[in-house]
Amino acid sequence: MQEPQDPQISLETTGKTNESSLKQDAENKSAGLVVEIMPSLEQLLKKAELDAVEHHDAWLRAKADAENIRKRAQVDIASAHKYAIENFSTELLAVMDSLEAALAVESATVENFKSGMELTLKQLTAAFNKFNIKAIEPVGEKFDPHQHQAICAIDSDSAPNTVVQVMQKGYLLNDRVIRPALVGVSKAKET
């Protein structure tokens, strides 16, 4: 911005007389025009310093808020990991209670044990279903290395690489393999 010129300097540089300059000032005032007075450099510097301090303070507060949010999120994540299986554990307690009750019986017959084990298996299956844990039962399916682990090759009438025997069931948790099925796979017939 330009600083207001001294009327003396204005006369010398433009060649106008003092009278014409005064006339112009009078016309400006009568027309309602206001001449802006430029604040001094000291005032501008003070204002800029105050603004800088204010912005720095706001930045520090925002930084502290972001740090607090990050720490709170870390605590929440750690807590979620720590207690993620709480509901599943609660469901398994019923299975544990059934097994302990079966062992506490003094004079149980084989039929009683078998029926107790079947009821306990139903409880465990219900808990698995509630948490979307599904068994992999691949007999007759094509061998899939993502879900099956081949233990042996077996002579069979089935097409090569078909699962013909399951040694141990595999399990999926929400379509993610948590344990592959241990299987025997048919091998190609020798000619």
The 8 nearest C-alpha neighbors of each residue, nearest first, counted from 0:
[[1, 2, 37, 3, 38, 36, 35, 4],
 [0, 2, 3, 4, 37, 36, 35, 38],
 [1, 3, 4, 0, 37, 36, 5, 38],
 [4, 2, 1, 5, 36, 37, 35, 6],
 [3, 5, 2, 6, 9, 8, 7, 1],
 [4, 6, 8, 7, 9, 3, 10, 2],
 [7, 5, 9, 8, 4, 10, 20, 17],
 [8, 6, 10, 9, 5, 11, 17, 4],
 [9, 7, 11, 5, 10, 6, 12, 4],
 [8, 10, 6, 12, 7, 11, 13, 5],
 [11, 9, 15, 14, 7, 8, 13, 12],
 [10, 12, 8, 14, 9, 13, 7, 15],
 [13, 11, 9, 10, 14, 8, 15, 7],
 [14, 12, 15, 10, 11, 9, 8, 16],
 [13, 15, 10, 11, 12, 16, 9, 17],
 [16, 14, 10, 13, 19, 17, 20, 11],
 [15, 17, 18, 19, 10, 14, 20, 11],
 [18, 16, 20, 19, 21, 15, 10, 6],
 [17, 19, 21, 16, 20, 22, 15, 23],
 [20, 18, 22, 21, 16, 17, 23, 15],
 [21, 19, 23, 17, 22, 18, 24, 16],
 [20, 22, 24, 18, 19, 23, 25, 17],
 [21, 23, 19, 25, 20, 24, 18, 26],
 [22, 24, 26, 20, 25, 21, 27, 19],
 [25, 23, 21, 27, 26, 22, 28, 20],
 [24, 26, 22, 28, 23, 27, 29, 21],
 [27, 25, 23, 29, 24, 28, 30, 22],
 [28, 26, 24, 30, 32, 25, 29, 23],
 [29, 27, 25, 31, 30, 26, 32, 24],
 [28, 30, 26, 31, 27, 25, 32, 24],
 [31, 29, 27, 28, 32, 26, 25, 33],
 [32, 30, 28, 29, 33, 27, 26, 34],
 [33, 31, 27, 30, 28, 34, 29, 26],
 [34, 32, 35, 31, 28, 27, 30, 36],
 [33, 35, 36, 32, 27, 28, 3, 24],
 [36, 34, 33, 37, 3, 38, 32, 2],
 [35, 37, 38, 34, 3, 2, 39, 33],
 [36, 38, 35, 39, 2, 3, 0, 1],
 [39, 37, 42, 36, 40, 43, 41, 35],
 [38, 40, 42, 41, 43, 37, 44, 36],
 [39, 41, 43, 42, 44, 38, 45, 37],
 [42, 40, 44, 39, 43, 45, 38, 46],
 [41, 43, 45, 39, 40, 44, 46, 38],
 [44, 42, 40, 46, 41, 45, 47, 39],
 [43, 45, 47, 41, 42, 46, 40, 48],
 [46, 44, 48, 42, 47, 43, 41, 49],
 [45, 47, 49, 43, 44, 48, 50, 42],
 [46, 48, 50, 44, 45, 49, 51, 43],
 [47, 49, 51, 45, 50, 46, 44, 52],
 [50, 48, 46, 52, 51, 47, 53, 45],
 [49, 51, 47, 53, 48, 52, 54, 46],
 [50, 52, 48, 54, 49, 53, 55, 47],
 [53, 51, 55, 49, 50, 54, 56, 48],
 [52, 54, 50, 56, 51, 55, 49, 57],
 [55, 53, 57, 51, 56, 52, 50, 58],
 [54, 56, 58, 52, 57, 53, 51, 59],
 [57, 55, 59, 53, 58, 54, 52, 60],
 [56, 58, 54, 60, 55, 59, 61, 53],
 [57, 59, 55, 61, 56, 60, 62, 54],
 [60, 58, 62, 56, 61, 57, 63, 55],
 [61, 59, 63, 57, 62, 58, 64, 56],
 [62, 60, 64, 58, 63, 59, 65, 57],
 [61, 63, 59, 65, 60, 64, 58, 66],
 [64, 62, 66, 60, 65, 61, 59, 67],
 [65, 63, 61, 67, 66, 62, 60, 68],
 [64, 66, 68, 62, 63, 67, 61, 69],
 [65, 67, 63, 69, 64, 68, 70, 62],
 [66, 68, 64, 70, 69, 65, 71, 63],
 [67, 69, 71, 65, 66, 70, 72, 64],
 [68, 70, 66, 72, 67, 71, 65, 73],
 [71, 69, 73, 67, 72, 68, 66, 74],
 [70, 72, 68, 74, 73, 69, 67, 75],
 [71, 73, 75, 69, 70, 74, 68, 76],
 [74, 72, 70, 76, 75, 71, 77, 69],
 [73, 75, 77, 71, 72, 76, 78, 70],
 [76, 74, 72, 78, 73, 77, 79, 71],
 [77, 75, 79, 73, 78, 74, 72, 80],
 [78, 76, 74, 80, 79, 75, 81, 73],
 [77, 79, 81, 75, 76, 80, 74, 82],
 [78, 80, 76, 82, 83, 77, 81, 75],
 [81, 79, 77, 83, 78, 82, 76, 84],
 [80, 82, 78, 79, 83, 77, 84, 76],
 [81, 83, 85, 79, 84, 80, 78, 86],
 [84, 82, 80, 79, 85, 81, 86, 78],
 [85, 83, 87, 82, 86, 88, 81, 80],
 [84, 86, 88, 82, 87, 83, 89, 81],
 [87, 85, 89, 88, 84, 90, 83, 82],
 [88, 86, 84, 90, 89, 85, 91, 130],
 [89, 87, 91, 85, 90, 86, 84, 92],
 [88, 90, 86, 92, 87, 91, 85, 93],
 [91, 89, 87, 88, 92, 126, 93, 86],
 [92, 90, 88, 94, 93, 89, 95, 87],
 [91, 93, 95, 89, 94, 90, 96, 88],
 [92, 94, 96, 91, 95, 90, 97, 122],
 [95, 93, 91, 97, 92, 96, 119, 122],
 [94, 96, 92, 98, 93, 97, 99, 91],
 [95, 97, 93, 99, 94, 98, 100, 92],
 [98, 96, 100, 94, 95, 99, 119, 101],
 [97, 99, 101, 95, 100, 96, 94, 102],
 [98, 100, 102, 96, 101, 97, 95, 103],
 [99, 101, 103, 97, 98, 102, 96, 104],
 [102, 100, 98, 99, 103, 104, 97, 115],
 [101, 103, 99, 100, 104, 98, 105, 97],
 [102, 104, 100, 101, 99, 105, 98, 106],
 [103, 105, 102, 101, 106, 107, 100, 99],
 [106, 104, 107, 103, 102, 101, 108, 100],
 [105, 107, 104, 108, 103, 111, 109, 102],
 [108, 106, 111, 104, 105, 112, 109, 110],
 [107, 109, 111, 110, 112, 106, 113, 105],
 [108, 110, 112, 111, 113, 107, 114, 115],
 [109, 111, 113, 108, 112, 114, 107, 115],
 [112, 110, 108, 114, 113, 109, 107, 115],
 [113, 111, 115, 109, 110, 114, 116, 108],
 [112, 114, 110, 116, 115, 111, 109, 117],
 [115, 113, 117, 111, 116, 112, 110, 118],
 [116, 114, 112, 118, 113, 117, 111, 119],
 [115, 117, 119, 113, 114, 118, 112, 120],
 [118, 116, 114, 120, 119, 115, 113, 121],
 [119, 117, 121, 115, 120, 116, 114, 122],
 [118, 120, 116, 122, 121, 117, 94, 115],
 [119, 121, 123, 117, 122, 118, 124, 116],
 [120, 122, 124, 118, 119, 123, 125, 117],
 [123, 121, 119, 125, 120, 124, 94, 126],
 [122, 124, 120, 126, 125, 121, 94, 127],
 [123, 125, 127, 121, 126, 122, 120, 128],
 [124, 126, 128, 122, 123, 127, 121, 129],
 [127, 125, 123, 129, 124, 128, 90, 122],
 [128, 126, 132, 124, 130, 125, 129, 131],
 [127, 129, 131, 125, 130, 126, 132, 124],
 [128, 130, 126, 127, 131, 125, 132, 124],
 [129, 131, 127, 128, 132, 126, 87, 172],
 [132, 130, 128, 129, 173, 172, 127, 133],
 [133, 131, 172, 127, 171, 130, 128, 173],
 [132, 134, 171, 170, 131, 172, 135, 128],
 [133, 135, 170, 169, 136, 171, 168, 132],
 [136, 134, 169, 170, 168, 137, 180, 133],
 [137, 135, 138, 134, 168, 169, 165, 180],
 [136, 138, 140, 135, 139, 162, 165, 180],
 [139, 137, 162, 163, 140, 136, 164, 165],
 [140, 138, 162, 163, 161, 137, 141, 157],
 [141, 139, 137, 138, 162, 161, 142, 163],
 [140, 142, 161, 160, 162, 143, 139, 137],
 [141, 143, 161, 160, 162, 140, 144, 147],
 [144, 142, 145, 146, 147, 141, 148, 140],
 [145, 143, 147, 146, 148, 142, 149, 179],
 [146, 144, 143, 147, 179, 176, 148, 142],
 [145, 147, 179, 144, 143, 176, 180, 148],
 [148, 146, 180, 179, 144, 143, 145, 181],
 [147, 149, 181, 180, 179, 182, 144, 150],
 [150, 148, 182, 183, 151, 181, 147, 184],
 [151, 149, 183, 182, 181, 148, 152, 184],
 [150, 152, 183, 149, 184, 153, 182, 185],
 [151, 153, 184, 185, 186, 183, 154, 150],
 [152, 154, 185, 186, 184, 155, 183, 151],
 [155, 153, 185, 186, 152, 156, 188, 187],
 [154, 156, 157, 185, 153, 186, 163, 158],
 [155, 157, 158, 154, 185, 188, 159, 187],
 [158, 156, 155, 159, 185, 161, 163, 139],
 [157, 159, 161, 160, 156, 185, 187, 186],
 [158, 160, 187, 186, 185, 161, 157, 184],
 [161, 159, 185, 142, 184, 141, 186, 158],
 [160, 162, 141, 185, 142, 184, 159, 140],
 [161, 163, 184, 138, 139, 140, 142, 164],
 [164, 162, 138, 184, 183, 139, 161, 185],
 [163, 165, 183, 182, 162, 138, 166, 184],
 [166, 164, 182, 167, 181, 183, 168, 138],
 [165, 167, 181, 182, 164, 168, 183, 180],
 [168, 166, 181, 165, 180, 169, 182, 179],
 [169, 167, 180, 135, 136, 134, 165, 181],
 [180, 168, 170, 179, 135, 178, 134, 167],
 [171, 169, 134, 178, 135, 133, 177, 176],
 [172, 170, 176, 175, 133, 174, 177, 132],
 [171, 173, 132, 175, 174, 131, 176, 177],
 [172, 174, 175, 131, 171, 132, 133, 130],
 [175, 173, 171, 172, 176, 133, 132, 131],
 [176, 174, 172, 171, 173, 177, 170, 146],
 [177, 175, 171, 178, 170, 179, 172, 146],
 [176, 178, 171, 170, 175, 172, 179, 169],
 [177, 179, 169, 170, 176, 180, 171, 146],
 [180, 178, 169, 147, 146, 148, 176, 181],
 [169, 179, 181, 147, 168, 167, 148, 182],
 [182, 180, 148, 167, 166, 165, 149, 147],
 [183, 181, 165, 149, 164, 166, 150, 180],
 [182, 184, 164, 151, 150, 152, 149, 163],
 [183, 185, 162, 152, 161, 160, 163, 153],
 [186, 184, 153, 159, 160, 161, 155, 152],
 [185, 187, 159, 152, 154, 153, 160, 188],
 [186, 188, 159, 189, 185, 158, 154, 160],
 [189, 187, 186, 190, 154, 159, 155, 156],
 [188, 190, 187, 186, 154, 159, 155, 156],
 [189, 188, 187, 186, 154, 159, 156, 155]]
